[in-house]
Amino acid sequence: MPRLIIVCALIAALLGGTIPAPALAMSTATEVEIGKQNDKAIVESQGIVADPLLNRWVNEVSRKLWTEVKRTDVPYNIKIVDSSDINAFTTMGGYIYVNEGTLDFVQSDDELAGVIGHETGHNEHRHPVTLQNKATLLNILFSIGSMFNPFVYRFGQLAEAGIMAKQSRIDELEADRYGLLLMSRAGYDPDAMVSFMQHLGTL
């Protein structure tokens, strides 16, 4: 019974976002190495746009934003994915990707800065790292808990999915806030993030 109480306490702490930082720790070197491995897989599977004009545009906007970042321990870089879909994403270690379709869609440098600023926010707050670690930790906790309580075994997967969805929403809001702050500091119009979302909503 004491073990089950400990497991439940840890799950409750995770729900409240109060898991101590050491429990979710990953060294920067490991984060960057995983990012490099992911980057290789993305380049091989998705394809990268080599157009010099597009790359110069994206890199100029990115560099302006990245002069304002707090994290200096990751080698921030950005690549254009050969896809017509409107999307951008980030992996660990400062690797950011924006689809070519997004570049066709944005209406200004400011809107592009909003997209890149948002993805930079995920890296600044280490969301790819903490989300993966929380998912691993939850899986372990629910597995242990199921040994002592059939309820945990029966409903653990559903609860885990709900917790991760909640955490994802929190991460997105945090990345939005940081992206707006970064845009403002770099001299871009923060309202462009709103106009981008409104434009996106008309599709």
N, C-alpha and C positions, 0 to 999 in steps of 0.2 A: 504493500500500500504506500509506504513512503516514496518508493520510486515513481509510482503513478502521480503522486502529488507534485513531485519535482518536475515531471514531464508536463503536467498541466500548467504549472507555474511558468515554465519556459515558453509554452505555446501562448499563454496569456500575455507574457511580456512581448513576444513577437507581434502579437495582434496590436499591442499598444505602441509598437515601434520603440521599445525600450531595451532591446537586446544590447548588451554592452558592445562597444566597438571592437574589442579584441576577438569577440566571437565571430565577427564578420570580416576579420582582417585578411588582407592579401597584400603582399609586398608589391611595390610599384614595378619592380623588375619582372615579377611574375605576370602582372597585369599587362605590361608592354609586350612580353613574349607571347602571351595568349593572343593579344591584338595582332601581332605579326602573323601568327598562324592563321587566324581568322581572315586577315587581309589576303593572304595567299589563296585561300579557298574561294573568297569572294571574287578576286580577280580572275581566277581560272574558271569559275562557274558562271559569272555574270558578264564579264567583259567590261573593259574600261574605255571611255571615250578619250582619244588622244588629241582632239582638235585644240590647237594652241590658243585660239582666241577665247574659247569657252573656259579652258583651264586657267588662262591669265585672269579672266573676269572672276572666277570662283576663288582663286588664290588671293587676289587683291582684296576682295571683301573679307575673306577669312583672316588674312594677316592683320587687317585693321581691327577686327574683333579680338583676335588672340593677343594683341598687345595689352588687353585689359583683363586677361584671365588671372585667376589666383594660382592655379596649378602651373608650376614650372617644371614638374618632374616627369612630364610625358611629352613625347615629340609629336605635337599636333600636326596632322596632315589630312588632306581631303582629296577624294577622287570622285570622278563623274562616272556613274554606272550607266552602261549602255542599255537603257530601258526607257520606254515612252511613258511609263507610269509616273504619276505625281507622288513622289515619295523621297524621304531622306531618312537615314538611320545612322546609328553609331555603335561601335563595338568597344572593347576595352582598349586602354592604352592610348587614347587620343585619335583613334581612327574614325573618320567621319566620311560618309558617302552621301551623295546627292544624285538622284536620277536625272538623266538628260531631260526627261519630260517635265521635271520641276523647273528647270532653267527656261524651258519654252513657256511655262505657265506664269512665272512671277512677272510682275509688271514694273519692277524697279530694283535698284540695288538695295534699297531699304527692305523690300520684301524678301529678297534673297538673304540679307543679313538676319532677318527674323528666323528664317528656316535654319540657317547655320548656327545662329545664337542659341536656338532651342536645343539642337543636338550637342552643342558645346556644353550646355547646362547639364546634360546627362553625364558627360565625361567629368565635368568639374565636381559633381556630387557623387561620382563613382557609382551611378545607378546600375550599369551593366554588371559591376562586381558585386554589389550588395544584393541585387535581385537574384543572381545566381547562387550566392551563398545562403540567402534566406530560403530559397527553394530546396537546396541540399539539406539545410538544417531542419526545415519542416518535414521533409521526407524521413529523416532519421528519427525525429521526435515522434511522429505519428506511428512509425514502425515499432518503436519501443513501447509507446502507449498501447498499441493494439495487443501486445503480449499480456496486458493486465486488464484490459477492458474491451469487450466485444463491440461496444458502441464506437470506440475510436477506430477499430478495424473496419466497421461497416460504413462509417461516415467520414473517415479521415481524408479520403481523396477529394470529396466534395468540399470539405472545409478548407483543405489546402488550396484548391482552385480559387475559392472565395477570398482567401487571405492574399494570394498573389495578385488577384485582380484589383483588390483594394490598394495594395502597394504600388501597382502599376499606375493607377490613377493619381496617387500621391506624387509619384515620380514625375509624371507628365506636368502636373501643376507646378512643381518645384522647378522643372526645366523651363517652363514658360516664364516664370518670375525671373529666373536668372538670365534668360535670353533677353528679356526686356531691359534689364539692368545693363547687360553687356552692350546692347544696341545703343542705349542712351550714352554710355561712357565713350563709345567709339564714334559718336557723332551721327548715328543713324536715327531715323524717326521711329520711335517705338510703336506709333499708331499703325505702321506698316504691317505689323504682325496681325493686327485686327483686320485690316483691309485684305490681307492674304486669306485669312480664314473666311471672311465674307465672300470673297471671290470664289473660294473653294466650295462654299455652300451652294453656289448657283449652278454647279455642274449637275 
